[in-house]
Amino acid sequence: MIKVVLEQLVKEQQRSDAAERHSRRWNLRLYGKKETPGENIREVIMKLFVALAPEDKEKLDFLVDTVHRVGVVRDNSIRPVIIQFTMRAFRNKIWKVSRDNKTLREKKLFLKEDLTQADRMERNRLWPIVEEARKQGKRAGFRGPHAYIEGKKVTR
């Protein structure tokens, strides 16, 4: 009986993780943007996105849903910003153009995927394998919580 209940609990946890992962696919996180008193972080993000995708300037109000900082204000830390989009296609476009963007690099700003805690832990676990593959000159990276080397999924 206990075994059956535990199996059901594991299945429900997996379903919950999948639902959370799906909802986070609409988001990106911005790291490195210092906080200023009285800032309107949505305006700051909109200006940044105009620089990344000037052709979408007129539609930005409709393409970006919510923007807010995460966590508690602390003296020496910069809180990340979560940006939720209304269209995944636009989110993916911003994600793609941000990767090699000179402006972001100069300002020391980084856009990253909004991963669940479980996915972050899995990436951290697989990072040494990906890092070693890259040192060997292989194409290696992540898609969600999964690592890929030369197009093949890594299992440990």
C-alpha positions in Angstrom: 0.0 0.0 0.0 2.8 2.4 0.9 4.6 1.6 -2.3 1.6 2.4 -4.4 1.1 5.8 -2.6 4.8 6.6 -3.1 4.6 5.8 -6.8 1.5 8.0 -7.1 3.3 10.8 -5.3 6.3 10.6 -7.6 4.0 10.7 -10.7 2.2 13.8 -9.3 5.5 15.5 -8.6 6.6 14.8 -12.2 3.3 16.2 -13.5 3.7 19.3 -11.3 7.3 19.7 -12.5 6.2 19.4 -16.1 3.5 22.0 -15.6 5.9 24.4 -13.9 8.5 23.9 -16.7 5.9 24.6 -19.3 4.7 27.8 -17.8 8.3 29.0 -17.3 9.0 28.6 -21.0 7.2 31.9 -21.5 9.8 33.7 -19.4 13.4 34.9 -19.5 15.5 36.1 -16.6 17.7 39.2 -16.8 20.8 39.2 -14.6 23.2 42.1 -13.9 20.8 45.1 -14.0 21.5 47.2 -10.9 18.5 48.4 -9.0 17.8 52.1 -8.6 15.4 53.7 -6.1 12.0 54.2 -7.7 12.9 52.5 -10.9 10.2 51.4 -13.4 11.8 48.1 -14.3 9.2 47.5 -17.1 10.4 50.7 -18.8 14.0 49.7 -18.4 13.3 46.3 -20.0 11.3 47.9 -22.9 14.2 50.2 -23.8 16.5 47.2 -23.7 14.2 45.2 -26.0 13.9 48.2 -28.4 17.7 47.9 -28.8 17.5 44.1 -29.3 14.5 44.1 -31.7 13.9 47.6 -33.1 11.5 46.3 -35.7 9.1 45.3 -32.9 9.1 48.6 -31.1 5.4 49.3 -31.7 4.3 45.9 -30.5 6.4 45.6 -27.4 3.5 46.6 -25.0 1.6 43.6 -26.3 4.5 41.2 -26.5 5.8 41.7 -23.0 3.3 40.8 -20.3 4.8 41.1 -16.8 8.2 42.3 -15.6 9.3 42.2 -12.0 12.3 41.6 -9.8 12.7 38.3 -7.8 13.7 37.9 -4.2 14.3 40.1 -1.2 16.2 43.4 -1.4 19.7 42.9 0.0 22.6 45.4 0.3 25.2 43.8 -2.0 23.2 41.7 -4.4 21.5 42.5 -7.7 18.1 40.8 -7.9 17.3 39.2 -11.2 14.3 40.3 -13.3 11.7 37.9 -14.6 10.2 38.9 -18.0 7.0 37.1 -19.0 6.1 37.2 -22.7 2.6 36.9 -24.3 4.1 35.2 -27.4 6.7 32.4 -27.2 7.9 33.3 -30.7 8.9 36.7 -29.5 10.5 35.3 -26.4 12.5 33.0 -28.5 13.5 35.8 -30.8 14.8 37.9 -27.9 16.6 34.9 -26.4 18.3 34.2 -29.8 19.4 37.8 -30.5 20.6 38.3 -26.9 23.1 35.5 -27.1 25.7 37.4 -29.1 24.6 41.0 -28.4 27.4 43.5 -28.0 25.2 46.0 -26.0 24.3 43.4 -23.4 27.9 42.3 -23.1 29.1 45.8 -22.6 26.6 46.5 -19.9 27.3 43.1 -18.3 23.7 42.0 -18.7 22.7 38.4 -19.3 19.4 36.9 -20.4 18.9 33.3 -19.3 16.1 30.8 -19.4 13.8 30.7 -16.4 14.5 27.2 -15.2 12.8 25.3 -12.4 14.9 24.4 -9.4 15.0 20.7 -10.5 16.2 21.7 -13.9 18.9 24.0 -12.5 20.1 21.1 -10.3 20.2 18.7 -13.2 22.2 21.2 -15.4 24.6 21.7 -12.5 25.0 17.9 -12.3 25.7 17.6 -16.0 27.8 20.8 -16.4 31.2 19.0 -15.8 30.5 16.6 -18.7 29.4 19.5 -21.0 32.5 21.6 -20.0 34.8 18.7 -20.7 33.3 18.1 -24.1 33.7 21.8 -25.0 37.4 21.7 -24.0 37.7 18.8 -26.5 36.3 21.0 -29.2 32.9 19.3 -29.3 29.6 21.1 -29.8 27.9 20.8 -26.4 25.1 22.6 -24.6 21.7 22.4 -22.9 18.2 22.3 -24.0 15.9 22.5 -20.9 17.4 20.3 -18.3 19.0 18.0 -20.8 22.6 18.1 -22.0 23.6 17.4 -25.6 27.0 16.7 -27.1 27.3 16.7 -30.8 23.5 16.4 -31.0 23.2 13.4 -28.8 21.5 13.5 -25.4 23.8 12.8 -22.5 22.8 10.3 -19.8 24.9 9.8 -16.8 
